[in-house]
Amino acid sequence: MKRRDALPALLWRLLQRGTTPPGRVYLIGAGPGDPELLTLGALSRLREADIVLYDRLVSQAILDLIHPDAQQVYVGKRCGRHSVPQTDIETLMIDYARQGKRVARLKGGDPFMFGRGGEEVETLAEAGIEVEVVPGITAATGCAAYAGIPLTHRDYAQSCLFVTAHRQEGAGIVDWQALTRARQTVVVYMGLGSLRQLCDGLIRHGLTPDWPVAVIEKGTTKDQRIVVGTLNDIACRVVDAELSSPALTVIGEVVRLYGTTHHRTPAETASSLAV
């Protein structure tokens, strides 16, 4: 086969329905929003699935790529308000798989990055259900790229720390020492509601009030908005801009690079993945 024919042939194989065994679960990362960031593996499994259990952060453009014969079931969560409790979601996956269905559990971002994918894999394994994890582009890398903010840079940051502001009840105190290390970027998932407390804590534990911060709302989508400020004023700027979830917070000197170069934006994305 000639090289120029290889990609169309690969896509054709990926989009064929019924080529994988039934009675299994796919944990699929849908990426941060833009359907062009969906992987070929994710697209293939979505076309295979008989049942798709999807989260709130999965865009309609991605849902439109699901095979038209598949049943779609919404199991979204928001700020602790669960339309379907986590244990019920896991029970649904097990029950459908035992019926011989190919079940897709479709999550925003990556299923193993603050997506409870690890817990679901454990539960499915205990039930004897075969599971396949299909990684997705996590919000930190996708949103930062579309905002033109590199998470690492030789002049500013040699490490990057991903944390979530949503912690399990009874969890220990915040590791402020880890969050305030030098030459590091910190990316906070689900932190909009506690942004002021986070910034105050970082200042108390050693970062300067003028430390750069960016908050990215609905990153990689056509509704993406970015607010840039400092630890001292970002909470007020976010309130003034009326930002809402989902939003990602990037903290570190790399934020100084925002706006210095041309970068890919959602408005430039021709999302033409109709299948």
C-alpha positions as CSV (number, residue, x, y, z in Angstrom):
1,M,0.0,0.0,0.0
2,K,1.3,3.4,-0.9
3,R,2.0,5.8,2.0
4,R,-0.7,8.3,0.8
5,D,-3.3,5.5,1.0
6,A,-2.4,4.4,4.5
7,L,-4.4,7.0,6.5
8,P,-7.7,6.5,4.6
9,A,-7.4,2.8,5.0
10,L,-6.7,3.2,8.8
11,L,-9.7,5.4,9.2
12,W,-11.9,3.0,7.3
13,R,-10.8,0.1,9.6
14,L,-11.3,2.2,12.7
15,L,-14.9,3.2,11.7
16,Q,-16.1,-0.3,11.0
17,R,-18.7,-1.4,13.5
18,G,-18.7,-4.8,15.2
19,T,-15.0,-5.7,15.0
20,T,-14.4,-5.9,18.7
21,P,-15.8,-8.5,21.1
22,P,-19.0,-7.7,23.0
23,G,-19.5,-7.5,26.8
24,R,-16.7,-5.0,27.6
25,V,-16.3,-1.5,28.7
26,Y,-14.3,1.3,27.2
27,L,-13.2,4.2,29.4
28,I,-12.8,7.0,26.8
29,G,-11.2,10.4,27.2
30,A,-13.0,12.9,25.0
31,G,-10.4,15.6,25.4
32,P,-11.0,19.1,26.6
33,G,-13.8,20.1,24.2
34,D,-12.7,20.7,20.6
35,P,-13.7,17.5,18.7
36,E,-10.6,17.8,16.6
37,L,-8.6,16.8,19.8
38,L,-10.5,13.5,20.0
39,T,-8.1,10.6,19.3
40,L,-8.6,8.1,16.5
41,G,-8.8,5.3,19.1
42,A,-11.6,7.2,20.9
43,L,-13.5,7.7,17.6
44,S,-13.1,4.1,16.8
45,R,-14.5,2.9,20.2
46,L,-17.4,5.4,20.0
47,R,-18.4,3.9,16.6
48,E,-18.2,0.4,18.1
49,A,-20.3,1.2,21.3
50,D,-23.8,0.0,21.8
51,I,-24.3,2.1,24.9
52,V,-22.5,5.4,25.7
53,L,-22.6,6.8,29.2
54,Y,-21.4,10.4,28.9
55,D,-20.5,13.2,31.3
56,R,-21.5,16.9,31.4
57,L,-18.2,18.1,29.9
58,V,-18.6,16.1,26.6
59,S,-19.5,18.5,23.8
60,Q,-22.4,18.0,21.5
61,A,-20.0,18.0,18.5
62,I,-18.4,14.8,20.0
63,L,-21.7,13.2,20.9
64,D,-22.6,13.7,17.2
65,L,-19.8,11.3,16.3
66,I,-21.3,8.4,18.2
67,H,-22.8,5.7,16.0
68,P,-26.5,6.6,15.4
69,D,-27.6,3.1,16.5
70,A,-26.0,3.5,19.9
71,Q,-28.0,4.4,23.0
72,Q,-26.8,7.6,24.8
73,V,-27.2,7.9,28.6
74,Y,-26.4,11.1,30.4
75,V,-24.7,10.6,33.8
76,G,-23.3,14.1,34.3
77,K,-22.1,15.7,37.5
78,R,-21.6,19.3,38.5
79,C,-20.3,20.8,41.8
80,G,-21.3,17.8,43.8
81,R,-24.8,17.6,42.2
82,H,-24.9,14.2,40.6
83,S,-27.7,13.3,38.1
84,V,-26.6,9.7,38.7
85,P,-24.5,8.7,41.7
86,Q,-21.0,7.2,41.0
87,T,-22.0,3.8,42.4
88,D,-25.0,3.7,40.1
89,I,-22.9,4.6,37.1
90,E,-20.6,1.7,37.9
91,T,-23.6,-0.6,38.3
92,L,-24.9,0.5,34.9
93,M,-21.6,-0.3,33.2
94,I,-21.5,-3.8,34.8
95,D,-25.1,-4.6,34.0
96,Y,-24.9,-3.5,30.3
97,A,-21.6,-5.4,29.8
98,R,-23.1,-8.5,31.3
99,Q,-25.9,-8.2,28.8
100,G,-23.2,-8.5,26.1
101,K,-23.1,-4.8,25.2
102,R,-20.1,-2.8,24.2
103,V,-20.2,0.0,26.8
104,A,-18.4,3.4,26.3
105,R,-17.9,5.5,29.4
106,L,-17.2,8.9,27.8
107,K,-15.5,11.5,30.0
108,G,-14.1,15.0,29.4
109,G,-10.3,15.2,29.3
110,D,-8.5,12.0,30.2
111,P,-10.3,9.3,32.3
112,F,-7.3,8.9,34.6
113,M,-6.8,12.6,35.3
114,F,-9.3,13.6,38.0
115,G,-11.9,11.6,36.2
116,R,-12.5,8.7,38.7
117,G,-11.3,6.4,36.0
118,G,-9.1,4.5,38.4
119,E,-12.0,3.8,40.7
120,E,-14.1,2.6,37.8
121,V,-11.4,0.2,36.5
122,E,-11.1,-1.3,40.0
123,T,-14.9,-1.9,40.3
124,L,-15.1,-3.3,36.8
125,A,-12.2,-5.7,37.4
126,E,-13.7,-6.9,40.7
127,A,-16.9,-7.7,38.7
128,G,-14.9,-9.6,36.1
129,I,-15.7,-7.1,33.3
130,E,-13.0,-6.6,30.6
131,V,-12.1,-2.9,30.4
132,E,-10.1,-0.9,27.9
133,V,-8.8,2.6,28.7
134,V,-8.6,5.0,25.8
135,P,-6.5,8.1,26.9
136,G,-7.6,11.6,26.0
137,I,-5.9,15.0,26.0
138,T,-6.3,16.4,29.5
139,A,-7.6,19.9,30.0
140,A,-4.3,21.2,31.3
141,T,-2.4,20.5,28.1
142,G,-5.2,21.3,25.7
143,C,-6.5,24.5,27.3
144,A,-3.0,25.9,27.9
145,A,-2.0,25.2,24.3
146,Y,-5.1,27.0,23.0
147,A,-4.4,29.9,25.3
148,G,-0.8,30.1,24.1
149,I,0.6,29.4,27.5
150,P,3.4,26.7,27.6
151,L,3.3,24.7,30.8
152,T,7.0,24.3,30.9
153,H,9.7,26.7,29.6
154,R,13.5,26.7,30.1
155,D,13.4,30.2,31.4
156,Y,10.4,29.9,33.7
157,A,9.4,26.4,34.7
158,Q,11.1,23.0,34.7
159,S,8.2,21.2,36.3
160,C,4.4,21.2,36.2
161,L,2.0,20.1,39.0
162,F,-1.6,19.2,38.3
163,V,-3.9,19.4,41.3
164,T,-7.7,19.4,41.9
165,A,-9.6,21.7,44.2
166,H,-12.2,19.0,44.7
167,R,-10.9,16.8,47.5
168,Q,-12.4,13.8,49.1
169,E,-14.2,14.6,52.4
170,G,-11.8,14.2,55.3
171,A,-8.7,14.7,53.2
172,G,-5.6,16.1,54.9
173,I,-4.4,19.7,54.7
174,V,-3.2,21.3,51.5
175,D,0.5,20.7,50.8
176,W,1.4,24.4,50.4
177,Q,5.1,23.6,50.2
178,A,4.5,21.5,47.0
179,L,2.4,24.3,45.5
180,T,4.9,27.0,46.0
181,R,8.1,25.4,44.7
182,A,10.4,27.6,42.6
183,R,10.4,27.3,38.8
184,Q,7.2,25.4,38.7
185,T,3.8,25.7,37.0
186,V,0.7,24.8,38.9
187,V,-2.5,23.8,37.1
188,V,-5.7,23.7,39.2
189,Y,-8.7,21.7,38.0
190,M,-12.2,22.6,39.3
191,G,-10.8,25.5,41.4
192,L,-13.0,28.4,40.4
193,G,-15.2,28.3,43.5
194,S,-12.2,28.4,45.9
195,L,-9.9,30.7,43.8
196,R,-9.7,33.5,46.3
197,Q,-8.8,31.1,49.2
198,L,-6.2,29.4,47.0
199,C,-4.5,32.6,46.0
200,D,-4.5,33.9,49.6
201,G,-2.9,30.6,50.8
202,L,-0.2,30.8,48.1
203,I,0.7,34.3,49.2
204,R,0.8,33.3,52.8
205,H,3.1,30.5,52.0
206,G,5.7,32.4,50.1
207,L,4.6,33.4,46.6
208,T,4.5,37.1,45.8
209,P,1.2,38.9,45.3
210,D,2.2,39.8,41.8
211,W,2.7,36.1,40.8
212,P,1.0,35.5,37.4
213,V,-2.3,33.6,37.1
214,A,-4.5,32.8,34.2
215,V,-8.1,31.4,34.3
216,I,-9.3,29.7,31.2
217,E,-13.1,29.2,30.8
218,K,-14.4,26.5,28.5
219,G,-11.0,26.0,27.0
220,T,-10.6,24.8,23.4
221,T,-14.2,25.5,22.6
222,K,-15.7,28.4,20.6
223,D,-16.8,29.9,24.0
224,Q,-13.3,30.0,25.4
225,R,-12.4,33.0,27.5
226,I,-9.2,33.9,29.3
227,V,-8.7,36.2,32.2
228,V,-5.1,37.0,33.3
229,G,-4.0,38.6,36.5
230,T,-2.0,38.0,39.6
231,L,-2.5,36.2,42.9
232,N,-3.6,39.5,44.3
233,D,-6.3,40.4,41.9
234,I,-7.3,37.4,39.8
235,A,-10.3,36.5,42.0
236,C,-11.8,40.0,41.5
237,R,-11.0,39.9,37.7
238,V,-12.8,36.5,37.4
239,V,-15.9,37.8,39.2
240,D,-15.9,41.0,37.1
241,A,-15.7,38.9,33.9
242,E,-18.4,36.6,35.2
243,L,-16.5,33.4,34.4
244,S,-18.2,30.1,35.1
245,S,-17.3,26.4,35.1
246,P,-15.7,24.5,33.6
247,A,-12.6,26.6,34.2
248,L,-8.9,25.8,34.6
249,T,-6.4,27.9,36.6
250,V,-2.7,28.2,35.5
251,I,-0.3,29.6,38.1
252,G,3.3,30.5,37.4
253,E,5.7,32.6,35.5
254,V,4.8,30.9,32.2
255,V,1.6,33.0,32.2
256,R,3.8,36.0,31.4
257,L,4.1,34.5,27.9
258,Y,0.3,34.8,27.3
259,G,-0.3,37.0,24.2
260,T,3.3,37.1,23.1
261,T,2.9,34.6,20.2
262,H,0.2,33.6,17.7
263,H,-1.4,30.3,18.8
264,R,-4.2,28.1,17.7
265,T,-7.6,29.3,18.9
266,P,-11.0,27.7,18.8
267,A,-12.2,30.3,16.3
268,E,-9.6,29.0,13.9
269,T,-10.6,25.4,14.4
270,A,-12.6,24.0,11.5
271,S,-14.3,21.2,13.4
272,S,-15.3,19.1,10.4
273,L,-15.4,15.6,11.8
274,A,-18.8,14.6,10.5
275,V,-18.9,10.8,10.0
